[in-house]
Amino acid sequence: MEKQVDVYLLTGFLGSGKTTLLRKLIEDAEGRGLKSAVLMNEVGDVNLDGFAVGEKVPMAELLGGCICCSVKSDVGLELLELIRAHRPDAVWIESTGVAQPLEIIDAVSETSLYTRLELKGVMTVVDARHLLDRVRIGSGRTFKLMKDQIRVSSVLILNKADLVGAAELEELAGWLREWNPSAAILPTVRCDADLTFLREPGPEQNRSEARGSGNGNGSGNGGGHESVPHEHTQHEHGHVHRDHEHIHVWTHYLNEPLDSIRFERFLKELPDEVYRAKGIVTFTDTPSRFLFQYAYKESDFMRITPQRTVHDVLVFIGEGFSKEELLLKLERLREVSA
Ligand SMILES: Nc1nc2c(ncn2[C@@H]2O[C@H](COP(=O)(O)OP(=O)(O)OP(=O)(O)O)[C@@H](O)[C@H]2O)c(=O)[nH]1
């Protein structure tokens, strides 16, 4: 009989830490002798997260649209092909930071008609500091989208705990419990969670023990390996889509290297309307190329050695930012870099 493939959905707002979590999950699965495959979706038309994951793991990419809308019909197809081509034990689906998980859950359930798979869980990564700011504002489409991603989750990774105080973290855990009383809540830094909740309960372990085992701090109430309740798949697409179409992406290719100090300053001064930026850059002052990440006012750089041809590129994602303004700043940056 065909072996069953366990499918997990990773969701969470832009830059919350999904790829960071994905790397840990793949490593954990590898440690258990399980083969992973990844279905990756990005709103932009370049897959930069692929670099962060590494090139050993089979990966299918859905680019240029949000997984839950424009490319939704491809999700099932890609998933099926990925499974048939690589026979993995687990497939991790990383959705864009603006996806409504219900659509993807729908597509995955549909695929289970064609191959033996089970949607084992929906993991939502929450950026603690970002959510706190949204709670303080108390309204808005991004806040609503974040709450929707939290509500369908079976495991909530309350990430970037290093960027808020202990009392704030406690407050956030309270909000998460209120919006989703049945999910486990795992506060983390760099998604460093105890992943034992992914293991099926062994013969010596009863189900209730396994449910609580992923927590580590006592604030969650388990359920990480449970299937997503079926009623989650009932919804109207038109209604769902409106929630994230306010998010825009701008992809800009670079033809020459930049000055690293000035580029870092450029990132620091990005307008509030840019929630997320990432890309590949070459600098005038060092021979390496870098994958950079910018999420909610913080940036970091990772040295990369691409095995295939990749272009220097910048991707900006946000709400109502001016491309012209960014272009102007980049041109000034180029002039001083040249
Ligand atoms: N300070 C801090 N930064 C973190 C933490 N976790 C992740 N980051 C950083 O946040 C940035 C975004 O992380 P990713 O894992 O790429 O986020 P993502 O959700 O995959 O992003 P998108 O796919 O663009 O939505 C990176 O620069 C990470 O290094 C954390 O716990 N604390």
Ligand as a Chemical Component Dictionary entry (heavy atoms), coordinates in Angstrom:
data_LIG
# 
_chem_comp.id                   LIG 
_chem_comp.type                 NON-POLYMER 
_chem_comp.pdbx_formal_charge   0 
_chem_comp.three_letter_code    LIG 
# 
loop_
_chem_comp_atom.comp_id 
_chem_comp_atom.atom_id 
_chem_comp_atom.alt_atom_id 
_chem_comp_atom.type_symbol 
_chem_comp_atom.charge 
_chem_comp_atom.model_Cartn_x 
_chem_comp_atom.model_Cartn_y 
_chem_comp_atom.model_Cartn_z 
_chem_comp_atom.pdbx_ordinal 
LIG N1  N1  N 0 15.047 39.253 16.432 1  
LIG C1  C1  C 0 14.559 38.131 15.884 2  
LIG N2  N2  N 0 14.599 37.960 14.541 3  
LIG C2  C2  C 0 14.112 36.807 14.019 4  
LIG C3  C3  C 0 13.558 35.790 14.839 5  
LIG N3  N3  N 0 13.134 34.781 14.043 6  
LIG C4  C4  C 0 13.420 35.147 12.777 7  
LIG N4  N4  N 0 14.018 36.365 12.751 8  
LIG C5  C5  C 0 14.458 37.131 11.562 9  
LIG O1  O1  O 0 13.307 37.647 10.916 10 
LIG C6  C6  C 0 13.524 37.721 9.511  11 
LIG C7  C7  C 0 12.412 37.006 8.752  12 
LIG O2  O2  O 0 12.494 35.622 9.030  13 
LIG P1  P1  P 0 11.938 34.548 7.989  14 
LIG O3  O3  O 0 12.059 33.204 8.624  15 
LIG O4  O4  O 0 12.574 34.726 6.658  16 
LIG O5  O5  O 0 10.416 35.005 7.886  17 
LIG P2  P2  P 0 9.258  34.497 6.911  18 
LIG O6  O6  O 0 8.020  34.438 7.707  19 
LIG O7  O7  O 0 9.687  33.248 6.213  20 
LIG O8  O8  O 0 9.186  35.673 5.850  21 
LIG P3  P3  P 0 8.253  35.720 4.490  22 
LIG O9  O9  O 0 8.420  34.381 3.830  23 
LIG O10 O10 O 0 8.822  36.828 3.685  24 
LIG O11 O11 O 0 6.882  36.025 4.915  25 
LIG C8  C8  C 0 14.910 37.126 9.253  26 
LIG O12 O12 O 0 15.835 38.176 9.166  27 
LIG C9  C9  C 0 15.141 36.282 10.504 28 
LIG O13 O13 O 0 16.518 36.124 10.796 29 
LIG C10 C10 C 0 13.519 35.998 16.262 30 
LIG O14 O14 O 0 13.046 35.185 17.072 31 
LIG N5  N5  N 0 14.025 37.184 16.713 32 
# 
loop_
_chem_comp_bond.comp_id 
_chem_comp_bond.atom_id_1 
_chem_comp_bond.atom_id_2 
_chem_comp_bond.value_order 
_chem_comp_bond.pdbx_ordinal 
LIG N1  C1  SING 1  
LIG C1  N2  DOUB 2  
LIG C1  N5  SING 3  
LIG N2  C2  SING 4  
LIG C2  C3  DOUB 5  
LIG C2  N4  SING 6  
LIG C3  N3  SING 7  
LIG C3  C10 SING 8  
LIG N3  C4  DOUB 9  
LIG C4  N4  SING 10 
LIG N4  C5  SING 11 
LIG C5  O1  SING 12 
LIG C5  C9  SING 13 
LIG O1  C6  SING 14 
LIG C6  C7  SING 15 
LIG C6  C8  SING 16 
LIG C7  O2  SING 17 
LIG O2  P1  SING 18 
LIG P1  O3  DOUB 19 
LIG P1  O4  SING 20 
LIG P1  O5  SING 21 
LIG O5  P2  SING 22 
LIG P2  O6  DOUB 23 
LIG P2  O7  SING 24 
LIG P2  O8  SING 25 
LIG O8  P3  SING 26 
LIG P3  O9  DOUB 27 
LIG P3  O10 SING 28 
LIG P3  O11 SING 29 
LIG C8  O12 SING 30 
LIG C8  C9  SING 31 
LIG C9  O13 SING 32 
LIG C10 O14 DOUB 33 
LIG C10 N5  SING 34 
# 
